[in-house]
Amino acid sequence: MSKIFTSIISVLVVILFLAGCAQKGTQTTTSIQIQQSGPIKCNDIACLGQNFHSCTPAYVTMSAGNQSVKVSMLGFVNEKCHFTMVFGNVTAADCYFNKENLNDKVLNQMFGNNEGQDAVIAEACKK
């Protein structure tokens, strides 16, 4: 009985936390900025990774010297997740991932780590 009670309390705490996050306007946490409308503006790659699994529209912009990189998930198009990487003004990747490929290995491979997902990325990022 106490296990069920503890579970119910935990669920209520999560619901109350999420209800507090659903206020109008903009709310900022350490890695994500929730906007009233439009894609989520992430402040780091971890935030982008959290949204990759569900293909929630989100983006992160990073700078290195005078170069910028914008990585975006634009949402589902014809049941595939539209993912882009733009370096400066040049599109380096324009990909459409199947739902079953929205996982950490594919995302890590997109960021240059060898995860054995070459074939998945080649198929998703065809021009």
C-alpha positions, 0 to 999 in steps of 0.5 A: 500500500505504501508503494502505491501511495508513494507512486501517486505522490510522485506522479502528483509532484510531476503534474504540479511541476509541469503545470507550473511550466505551462504558464504564458510567456517565456520561462527559462531553465538551465538548458531550455527556453520555452517560448509561447509559440514556435520551436524550442530554443535550446541552450545546449546539445543536451536539450536538443537531444531530449527533443530529438527522440520525439522530433519536437521542433527545437534548435540550438545555435553554437558559435566557434570563433566567427563561425556559427552552427544551427542544428534544428528539428523542424518536426514531422514531414510525411511521417519523417523527422526533418533535421537540419545542420547549417554552418554559417549560411551553408546547409551541411545536412538536410535529413528526414529520419524515420521514427524508429531512427530517432535515438541516441546512436543516430544523433551521436553519429550526426555529431561525428561519433562513430555509432555504426549508423552510417547507412541510416544517415546516408538514407535519411540525408539523401539530396 
